[in-house]
Amino acid sequence: MAKKNDWVRIHNIVLTPEQRTGKLPEDTKKMPLEMWAKGHLQNDAAEIGDEVTIRTATGREERGTLVEVNPCYALNYGTFVPEILTMEESLRKALFGGEEA
């Protein structure tokens, strides 16, 4: 449950596939144009899935479906790729003359 002025994230479909311009690549045309925004909840209270209004850090008011309360940044650079480790070892040898450098 979120209450007024909580920091939240919302989601909104800005344009459906039918509303999008014809001057887009085919795979893009098939998808809706979506928006996610973070801001302070303007409703008195809301639950995930409710339609709400937020005020963003820049002062804009946006409407959308509440998807998260107190969202945080979750950085992820992907899973381990063995080839990158091999490239690192090769570059280390070529540039510095060995693995210890």
N, C-alpha and C positions, 0 to 999 in steps of 0.2 A: 504494500500500500504506500502510495506517495502522497505527500501533503503539499500544500501551497508553498512555493519558493524552493522546493527540493530541486536539485540538479538532475535532469532527466534527458533521455534520448528518445526521439520520435521518428517514425517512418511514415512516408506519404508517397502515393503514386501521383506524380506530377502530370504525366501523359500516358495514356494507354497505348498499346501498339497501333491501334487504329487512328489515334490522334497525332502520331508522329509524322514528320515530313517524309516525303518519298525520296528525298535526296540523301539517304543513309545507306550504308552497306546492308545487304540482306539480313545478315545475322543480327545486326543492331536493330533493324526495323521490327523484328519479331518480339523484342523485349520492351517492357514498359520503362519509362524514364522515372527513376526512383530518387527520393530525397531522404536523407537521414540528417537530423539536426539535433543539437544539444542546447539546452537552455533551462531557465527556471520555470517550473510549473506554475501556471496562472490559475488553474482550477483549485478549488478548496481541497479536494482529495481525488485520487484516481487509482485504478488498478491496471496492471499490465493488460493491454488489449483495448483499453478505453480510448475514445477520441478526446484529445486534450489540446489546449493552447499553451505554448511556451513563449517566453521572451528570451531571445538569444543574447549573447554577450555584446552584440552590436546594437541591441535595442529593437530588433525586428520581432514581430509577432508571427508565429507559424503555427499551423494546425496539423495534427497527424495522430497516428496511433502510438500510444505509449508502449515502448519496447524495453526500456531499461531505466532503473533508478540508480543514481550515483554511478554513471558509466565511467570507466577508466580506460586508459590507453593500454592495449594489449599488443605489444610489438612481437612479431614473429618473423624471423628471416628464413623460415622453411625448415625442412628436415635435413638430416645429414646427407651430404652427397660425396661419396668416396672419391670421385674423380677430382674434386676440388682439393682434397688432401694430397693426391698424387701430383697435381699441378703445383701445389705449394712446395713439395719436396723437390720437384724438378727445377723450379725457379730459384729456390734457395741454393741448390748446387751450382746452377749456372751463374747466379749473381754474386754469391759469396764464397764459393768454393767448397761447400760441404754442408752437412745437416746441422753441425754444431753452431754455425755462424748465425 
